Amino acid sequence: MQVIENSKVKEKVYLEKLPNGLTVMVIPKKGMKKKYMIWGTNYGSNENVFIVPGEGTKTEVPNGVAHFLEHKLFEQENGTNSLDTLTALGVDANAFTTNDVTAYLFGCTDNFYPAMDELMDYVQNPYFTDENVEKEKGIIGQEIMMYDDSPDWKVYLNAMQILYHNHPVKIDVVGTIDSINQISKETLYKCYQTFYNLSNMAIVICGDFEPESMLEEVKKRLKEGKGKGEIQTFYPEEPDTIVKEKIEQKMEVSQPMYTIAIKVKPTDNPEEMVKRDIAIQILLELLVGKSSSLYKQLYDEGVISGGIGGSYEFSENYAHVIISGQAKEPEEVYSRIKREINRQKQEGISEKDFHRIQKKLYGEYVKDYNDVENIANMFLTKYFMGINSFAYLNEMDNINVEYLTQVLNDVFKEEKMVISIVKN
């Protein structure tokens, strides 16, 4: 197996790309009791238009298929549900679908191999019928209505609606009632056979394991098969501009909620992705973190009563900064953040503050390596972007005030900012 090592955290990743196309990563954690496995496919809610390997024409499917597939894979032909089977083994099992990835996982201290048997069996053996697909539409329809009633989710999704004109990242991962009603068993099988082919998937296992023997355990549980070649995916053309600056919705909330989003020009260069991600995390701490002067002012003045969350979400074809929280007057927070961004641009970034936040962030990265779940999830999701997660530790030293200033000017632009508000 290929060994990728990082001396800073004294961690190694053993990686093997099998002849059938599947990538397996084993991250040994000597002496750690908890074990974790995640099997993911490079397929999320954004992949709705694609060409199946070997075919010449585009296939277009309704919104929400990736999430629907995730739900249906647990259901077995013998009438059992694999999630129930895994729970009965005493393991903590789950699955998730994002804009870019679908993954199936479990963590445990005991019964790792029986749980591995079950996970690798249900992911490789889909069972869809007209009846069970129709039944699932009702279940997912209830989930959609639940999300529609969630202020936390709506304030975020509304921001995406006014940030993006056409890109599917603006659409709810679960789809809509109308879109899921268009899904058939044929749709599910076609998407499964296209995106759940082994060359489009990766497994990450983290725990007290010997890498080579664990690789053999994976191989003997794989069905016969091989990768099907490159999948071509298509996204609508997306202008650089925002749709409009502000959106409001009335919902039952104790205090108004807001999501401020900034549209960012994406890059498909893995090294630049990592550097920009680190820089934006540092800048968000400088601008609205709990140690920032703006946060202190807003809190002391009673404009906000809790924290201000900041994150950067990105892939090769979309990118945006998110700033969110609760406030009596969200527009005041929005205005003050814009003023703070301009102040930082004019006065320059403090070298002292930069180094303080850089050290804090580095400490958080190192801490992530103490948790098997964090490590495995990080390596899986970043792998599909062409990123080795160790790059975050290595690139930290390449970030300086000059680069931060460049990102501040390139990314934090008023004309690319929107605000979504939910209030009574």
N, C-alpha and C positions, 0 to 999 in steps of 0.2 A: 504494500500500500504506500501511496505517496504520503510523506510526513511533512506537515506544515507546522512550524514551531514559532512560538513567540517567547523570547527570553524574558521580557518585561514581566509577564504574569506566569512564566514557567508552565505554559500550557502547550499541548500538542493536539493537532487534529490529524487523524489518519483517514485518507481519502482514496477511494477506488471508484473508477468509472468502469462498470462491468461491460462485457461484450454486448449485452442486450440493451445498453444505453443508460441503465439506472446508475445514479451517483449515490454512493453510500459513504457517510462520514461517521467515524467513531471518535468520540472525545473521552478518553479515559480519565476518571477521577478516583485515584487510589484512596481507599479507605472511606469513601462516601457511601452512606447507606441508601440514599435515594437514587432511583434509576429512572430514566426518561427516554421515551422514543417518540419521534414525530415523522410522519410520512406525508410529504406535500407534493402537490402538482403546481406547475407554473401556469395557473389558470384561475382567474377570478372573475368578478362581475363585469369587468371592462371588455372581456373577450367575446363579443357578440357577433362579429363579422370575421370570418376566417376562411382559408382554403384548406381542406383536409389533404394531408399528404397523399399524393397519387391522383388527386382530382384536379380539374382545371378551372372549375367555377367556384365563385364565392358562395358560402353558406351564411345565412343571417338567421339568428335565433332570437327569441323574445328576451327581454330583461329578466334577470333573476334565475337563469338556468343553473349557474354554478352553485348558488346557494341551495336550490332545489335538489340538485344532485347530491350535495353534501348530506342533506336530510335523508335521502332515499337509500344511500349506501348502507346504512345500519340495518335495514330491513332484509331479512334472510328468507330464502324460499321455503324453509321448514317452519316458518311462522314466528321464529324468534327475532329479537332485536339485539344486535351486537352490543349496543350501549348497556343494555340490561345485563348481558353476559359478562361484560367487563366489570361492571359495578359489583356483580356477585362475587367476582374474584378479589374484591377489595382494592381495586386500583382506581385511580382518579382519571377517568377517561373523558375526552371531549373532542370537538372538531370546530373549525372556524372557516369562514369564507371572507376574504377581503376583496378590494378592487383587483388585486393582482395574484392572490394565492388562495388555494384551498388546502387544508391540512387536517390530518387525523392523528391523535396523540393520546398518550397516557403516561402517568407518573406513578411510581409505586416503590415500596421497599421489599415486598414479597410478591411471588407469583409473576415475575417478569416474563418468563418464557411462555406460560399459558396465555398471558395477555398478548404477547407478541404473535402467538399462533392465531388468536382471534382477529387482531387488527389486520394482519397480513392476509387473512382469509377474506374478510368482508370487503377490503379495499379492492381485491382482485376478482370479486365475484358479484357483480351487480345483478339485482333482480327487480325488474320493472314490469308491471302489468298495467293494463288500462285501468283496472279497479284500484290498485294501490296508488297510482298516480293521481287519480281523481280524489281519493281520500286525502292525500297529502295537500292538495290545493286548499282544502278547507282548513287544515292545520296551519299552513303558511299564511293563508288569508288572515287568520286570527293574529298571527305574529305581525303582519303588516299593519293591522289596525292598532295593535299595541304600540308599535313604533310611532304611528301617526299621533298617538295620544301622549307621547313622551316629549316634554319641552326640551330636554337635553339633546335629543336626537334631531328634533325639528329645527332648533336654532342653528345647528351645524349644517344640516342638509339644505336649509334655505340659503345659507351663505354660499354653498356650492352652486345652487341654482342661479345666483346672480354673478358668481365669479366666472363660470364657464358658459359659453354659448352652446357648444355641441359635444364636448368630450363626455364619454359615458361615466366619468368619475362623478358627475353631477347627479347621477341616478342612484337611488337607494339600492344597496347590494341585494336586498331581498326582492327587488322588483316592485310591481304594482299588482293590484287585484286583476286588472285587465291583462297584464303581460303574463302572469303565471297561469291564467286560464287558457292561454294559447300553447302551453307546454304539453307535449305528449310523450309517451314512452319512447317513440322513435326519436324525438328530439334529444331525450336524455341519453339513449344508447349512442347516438351519433357524437354527442359532445364527450361522453365517456371514452369512446373508442379513439377520439381525436386527441383529447388532452390528458387522459390517464394512460397514455402510452409511456413506457419506461424511460425513454430518452427525454421526456418532459417532466420527470419526477426525481425526487431526491429523498433519501432517508437519513436522519441524524439520530444517533443513539449516544447518550451521555450517562456515565456511571462507572462503577468499578468493574470494568470489563477489559479483557485482553483483545485488542483490535482485530487481529487476524482470525481468531476463533469466532468472534462476533460476526465478522464478514461471512464466514461459513454458515453461521446460523441464519443469516439473512438469505443467502443463496439457496439453501435447501428448502426455504418456505416460498420461493418465487415460482410462479407458474411458468411454463415454457412460453417464450415470447421474445420479441426484440423491438427496439425502437422503430418508429415508423417514419423517421425523417423530420425535416423542419416544418413546423406549422406556420403558415403565413397569417398574420393577424392584421386587421385594418381598423383605423380610427378616423373619424371625420376630421376635416381640417378645423383647427381651432385658432381663431384670431388671438393676437396678443392682448386685446382690450378686454375690459370687464363688460358685463351686460348692463348693470346699473349699480349705483353705489350703496343703496340702502333697501332693506326689506323688513317689514314688521308683521308679526302675527300675534293675535290675541289668544292666550291660553291661561289656564289656572296655574299661576305661579305665586309664591310668597314674595318674591322680589324679581324685577326684570332681569332677564338673562341676555347675554350678548355673545356673538362670535364675530370677531374681526378676522378677515382672511385677506391674504396678499397673494396675487397671482405671480408666479415665478416662471421664467423661461426654463424649460427642462434641459438637462444634458444627458447624453447616453455614455459619457466617459466615466467609468467607475471611480477612477482616482479623484476626478473633480466632484463627483457625487458625494464622496466621503468628506473631502475638504470643506465643501459648501455646507454639508449637514453639521459638521463640527462648528463651523463659523457661525451659522444661524443659531445653534443652541447657545453659544456664548453670547451672541448679540441679544437674544431674548432675555437671558439672565441680566445683562447690562441694562436693558430697556425697562423690563417689567418684573424682573425677579424680586424675591422678598428682600434682597439686600440693596435694591436700586433706590435711588433718590425719588423717582416718580412713584414707586409703590408706597414708600413711606409717606409722601405728601398726600396721596389719594386716601390712604388708610387714616391718617391723622385728621383729615378734613371730613371724614365720614362718607366720602364718595363711594368707597367700596367697603365691604365688611369681611371679605374673605380673600383668598389668593387669586392671582391672575395666572391662568394656565397658558403655556406657550409650547408649540410643537412645530415640526417641519415634516410634511408628508410629501413623498416623491416617488417617482419611477422614471423610466427612460422617456415617457411621453406626457407626463404631467408633473407639476410641482406647485405647492402652496404652503404658506406660513399660516398658522392658526393661533389666535390669541383669544382666550375666552374667560368668562367669569360672570359674576352677578354684581349689579350696581343699581342704586336708586335712579341714576341718570346715565344710562349707557352712552348717550351721545357725548356727554362730558368726558367720559373715559376715552372715547374714540378721539375726541379733539385733543386731549392732553397727550395721548400716545403719539399722535401725529406731530405735535409740537416737540415732544422729547426726541423723536427721530431726527427732526430738523436741527435741534440743538446739538445732538451728537455729531451730525454731519458738519456743522459749522465750527464747533469747539474742538472736535477731535476726540478719539477714544483714549481714555486714561490707561497708560501702560500698567499702572499699579492695579487698577480694577481688572484689566484683562488677565494678568497673571494670576490673580486671586481666583477668578472664575475658571480659568484654564485648569488650575490645580484641582478645584472642586469637581469639575467635569471628569477629569482623568481618574480621580478617586472613585467616581460613580461607575465608570467603565470597568475598572479593576474589580469593584464589588460585584458586578454582574457575573464574573467568572466563578463566584462562590455558589451559584445556583444552577443546577443542571437544566432546569426548564428555560431560564433566561439564555443560557449558552446555546442550547439546541435550537430554540426559536430564532435567535439572532442569526446563527449560521445558515439555517434553512432559508429564511426570507431574503437575506442579503445575497446568498448564493445565486438565486434566480436573477439578481441584478448584475451578476458578474463581479460581486464584491466578496473578498475574503474579510471576515469580520475583524481579524487581527489588524487590518488596515487602519481601524479607528485609533488604536493605540500608537501605531507607527506614524500616522499623519498628524497626530496632535502636536508633535514637535515642529511641524512645518507651518503651523498657523502662527501668524504674527499680526501686529497692529495694522500693518500696511494691507495685508490680505483682508482682515476684518473690515477695514475702511472701504475697500473695493466692494465687498459683499454688501455692506450697509448701503452703499450708493446704488449698486446694481439691483438689489432685491427690494429694499424698503422704499418703494416709490408710492407717493400719494395717489397717482392716477391708476395704480393697480390694486388699491385697497377697497374693500367693501365691509359693510357692517350689517349683520342680521340681529334683530331684536325680537324676543318673545316677552310679552308683558300682559297684564290683566287688561 
